């Protein structure tokens, strides 16, 4: 299976201000799947497509991460520095 882990996690704010660590393309797709319909604009679909392309080997994991960061920055939910925050939520590990 293709390695889909990001070189470093992408941290976004979710819910009531909790940071979420996204560590992989699969985690990014899970995050995107949870977005409300009203946020599913052209930028959302481009990000989703970039992540799918990375899973299919048509683009790199780094490109998918960059596009995810751009979307999160555009939405105002990107955390540029990882917080030493006790409430940090991490994406669930994949079952083996």
N, C-alpha and C positions, 0 to 999 in steps of 0.2 A: 504494500500500500504506500502511496505517496505521503511523504512527510509534510504535514500541513501546519506545523507549529511556527508561530511568529518568532523572529529573533528576539524580540522583547514584547511584553504584553501591551495591549492598548487598554487604557483605563477610561471608562466613560461613567457619567453620572446617570443612575436609574432611579425610578421610584421617587421617594421622598429625600433625594440627595445622597443616596448610597453609591459609592464607587463600585464598579464592576470591572474585573480584570478579564479581558478577552485575550486568550493565549494562542488561538489557532483559527484557521479558516472555518472550520466546523463551528467553533464557538461564535465566530462572527455571523455565520448564517443563522445560528440559533437566536442571537441577539436581534438580527434583522427580522426574523420571522415573528418576533414578539412586538414589533413596532406597530402602532395603530395605523389604520387605513389612511387617515388624514396625513400621515407623514410619508406615504408611499408615492413620492413624486419622481421626477426624472433622475435626480441625484441618488435616491434610494435604489431605483432599478439599476442604475449604472454600477452602484456598489455591490448589489446582489449579483449582478452579472460578472463582475470582476472576481468575486469570491467563487462563483461556480466555475469560471474559467480556470482559476487556480486549482480547484479540485480535479478538473478534467485534464490538467497539464497544458492548457493553452496559454497560460500566463504564469507568472511566478507568485509565490506566497508573499514576497516582499511587495509586489505591485498591489495585491489584494489588501495588504495591511495599509499601504499608503492611501488607497482609495477609501478604506474604512476610516482612517484618521481624518481625511478631508471631509467626509460626511459628518463625523462627530464634531469636528471644529465648526462646520457650517451650522450645525444644530445647537452649538453652544454647550455641548455635553462632554467634550474631550478634556481630560485631565492631563496636562502636559508633563507634570512630574508625578511620579507614583507617591501617593500619600502614605505615611506610616500611620494608617488609620485602622483602628480596631474593628470598624464596621465593614472592612473590605470584603466583598463577595467575589468569589472566584468561580469561573465556569466549572460545571461538574466534569469530572474525568469520564472518559469514554469507557464503557464496559469492555473487558477483553473477551 
